Amino acid sequence: MKTAIISDIHSNLASLTKVMADIQAQGVDQIVCLGDIVGYGPDPRECIDLIMEKCSICLLGNHDQGALFDPEGFNSGAERAIFWTRSQLENSAGDRQQADRRWEFLGELPRNQSQGEFLFVHGSARNPLNEYVFPEDTYNRRKMEKIFALIPHHSFQGHTHVPGVFTEDFRFFGPDEINYEYRLSDAKTMINVGSVGQPRDGDPRACYVIVEDDLVQFRRVEYPIDETVQKIHDIPDLDNFLGDRLRDGR
């Protein structure tokens, strides 16, 4: 089965639309979303609708949970964005039934999902919703050992917005270090699929992965960044920084 795995859309419809077009061109069999459909960006309703339509598996992200309940642990800009997002979801825009469908969809999202050798989470196998696993955590042997002990074989995750491959021998490879491809083996791996809507690895292009058999391919997709930036700037409740950072991929 050929699977596209996306994560961290963050209400960036311009990016999600381009990524979905790229996925369609690859002829995939299923799309998995690892969460954070909303938060930060200007188009939460439209992004939820597209994910509902296209994804066969979707997980709960911490920003999705923040929209459902009270946000905890967010900085002020992210918290303001969550409250604005919630107001947009509560506003039916003339379609109360669709608004209810969005809330129901978010409310039923699982925190993890397994499919064959693959474990899908938003954060980590140890804390599926909130734990960050950064490249520099390869120096934290105790943390990595505890997380890898909970992974049956291969874990796919997001949350940090930094794509790459973590190996069981405590190494991290960014996509550019492995020519954007990684061959799975019997060794355990954690694979961060990057972010569709807010990359933070210095490359502003959207990022996702395609998995077919034992081959993981990282894909980067250009999208009209300025379109999303302008939308954010036009919304007083969203900090301009949330748009400006998109240009730098940070």
Residue pairs with C-beta under 8 A, 6 or more apart in sequence:
1 29
1 30
1 212
2 26
2 27
2 28
2 29
2 30
2 210
2 211
2 212
3 28
3 29
3 30
3 31
3 32
3 210
3 211
3 212
4 23
4 26
4 28
4 30
4 31
4 32
4 208
4 209
4 210
5 31
5 32
5 33
5 34
5 120
5 156
5 193
5 208
5 209
5 210
5 211
6 19
6 23
6 31
6 32
6 33
6 34
6 55
6 193
6 196
6 208
7 33
7 34
7 35
7 36
7 61
7 122
7 157
7 158
7 159
7 193
7 194
7 195
7 196
7 208
8 34
8 35
8 36
8 61
8 158
8 159
8 161
8 194
8 195
8 196
8 197
8 198
9 15
9 16
9 33
9 36
9 37
9 38
9 41
9 47
9 51
9 195
9 196
9 197
10 36
10 37
10 38
10 39
10 40
10 41
10 63
10 195
10 196
10 197
10 198
11 37
11 38
11 39
11 40
11 41
11 42
11 43
11 44
11 47
11 85
11 197
12 40
12 41
12 42
12 43
12 47
12 196
12 197
12 198
12 223
12 228
12 246
13 41
13 42
13 43
13 46
13 47
13 50
13 228
14 223
14 224
14 225
14 227
14 228
15 196
15 197
15 206
15 221
15 223
15 228
16 47
16 50
16 51
16 196
16 197
16 206
17 50
17 223
18 206
18 221
18 222
18 223
19 196
19 206
19 208
19 221
19 223
20 50
20 54
22 219
22 221
23 31
23 54
23 208
23 210
26 210
26 219
28 210
30 56
30 57
31 54
31 55
31 56
31 57
32 55
32 56
32 57
32 58
32 113
32 115
32 120
32 156
33 51
33 55
33 57
33 58
33 59
34 59
34 61
34 120
34 121
34 122
34 156
34 157
34 158
34 159
34 193
35 58
35 59
35 60
35 61
35 62
35 63
35 64
35 109
35 122
35 158
35 159
36 61
36 62
36 63
36 64
36 122
36 158
36 159
37 44
37 47
37 48
37 51
37 58
37 61
37 63
37 64
37 106
38 44
38 47
38 48
38 63
38 64
38 67
38 85
38 89
39 61
39 63
39 64
39 66
39 67
39 78
39 81
39 82
39 85
40 63
40 78
40 81
40 197
40 198
40 238
40 242
41 47
41 81
41 197
41 198
41 228
41 231
41 232
41 238
41 242
42 228
42 231
42 232
42 234
42 235
42 238
43 231
44 67
44 85
44 88
44 89
45 88
45 89
45 93
45 99
45 102
47 197
48 89
48 102
48 105
48 106
49 98
49 102
51 58
52 101
52 102
52 105
57 113
57 115
57 120
58 105
58 109
59 109
59 110
59 111
59 112
59 113
59 120
59 121
59 122
59 128
60 106
60 109
60 110
60 111
60 122
60 129
61 122
61 129
61 158
61 159
62 73
62 122
62 123
62 129
62 130
62 159
63 78
63 82
63 85
64 106
64 109
65 129
66 72
66 74
66 79
66 82
67 82
67 85
67 86
67 89
67 106
68 103
68 106
68 107
71 78
71 79
71 82
71 83
73 130
74 82
77 239
77 241
77 242
80 237
80 238
80 239
81 237
81 238
81 239
81 242
83 237
84 235
84 237
84 238
89 99
89 102
89 103
90 99
91 99
92 98
92 99
93 99
111 121
111 122
111 128
111 129
112 119
112 120
112 121
112 125
112 128
113 119
113 120
114 120
114 152
117 152
117 153
117 154
118 153
118 154
118 155
118 156
118 211
119 125
119 151
119 152
119 153
119 154
119 155
119 156
120 155
120 156
120 157
121 128
121 155
121 156
121 157
122 128
122 129
122 157
122 158
122 159
123 129
123 130
123 131
123 132
123 133
123 157
123 158
123 159
124 131
124 132
124 133
124 147
124 155
124 157
124 159
124 190
125 147
125 150
125 151
125 155
125 157
125 190
126 146
126 147
126 150
130 159
131 147
131 159
132 159
132 160
133 147
133 157
133 159
133 160
133 166
133 190
133 192
134 160
134 162
135 162
135 164
135 172
135 174
137 143
137 144
138 144
138 166
138 170
138 171
138 172
139 170
141 170
144 166
144 170
147 190
148 168
148 188
148 190
151 188
151 190
153 188
154 184
154 188
154 189
154 190
154 191
155 188
155 189
155 190
155 191
156 191
156 193
156 209
156 211
157 190
157 191
157 192
157 193
158 192
158 193
158 194
158 195
159 192
160 192
160 200
161 194
161 195
161 198
161 199
161 200
161 201
162 192
162 194
162 200
162 201
163 174
163 175
163 192
163 193
163 194
163 195
163 199
163 201
163 207
163 209
163 218
164 172
164 173
164 174
164 175
164 177
164 191
164 192
164 201
165 172
165 173
165 178
165 182
165 189
165 190
165 191
165 192
165 216
166 172
166 189
166 190
166 191
166 192
167 173
167 187
167 188
167 189
168 187
168 188
168 189
169 187
173 182
174 201
175 194
175 207
175 218
175 220
180 217
180 218
180 219
180 220
181 215
181 216
181 217
181 218
182 189
182 191
182 215
182 216
182 218
183 214
183 215
183 216
184 214
184 215
184 216
185 214
191 209
191 216
193 207
193 208
193 209
193 218
194 201
194 207
194 208
194 209
194 218
195 206
195 207
196 206
196 207
196 208
197 206
197 228
198 245
198 246
199 205
199 206
199 207
199 249
200 249
200 250
201 207
201 249
202 248
202 249
202 250
203 220
203 249
204 225
204 246
204 247
204 248
204 249
205 220
205 221
205 222
205 223
205 249
206 220
206 221
206 222
206 223
207 218
207 219
207 220
207 221
208 218
208 219
208 221
209 216
209 217
209 218
209 219
210 216
210 217
210 219
211 217
225 246
225 247
226 247
228 243
228 246
229 243
229 244
229 246
229 247
230 243
231 243
232 238
232 239
232 240
232 242
232 243
233 240
233 243
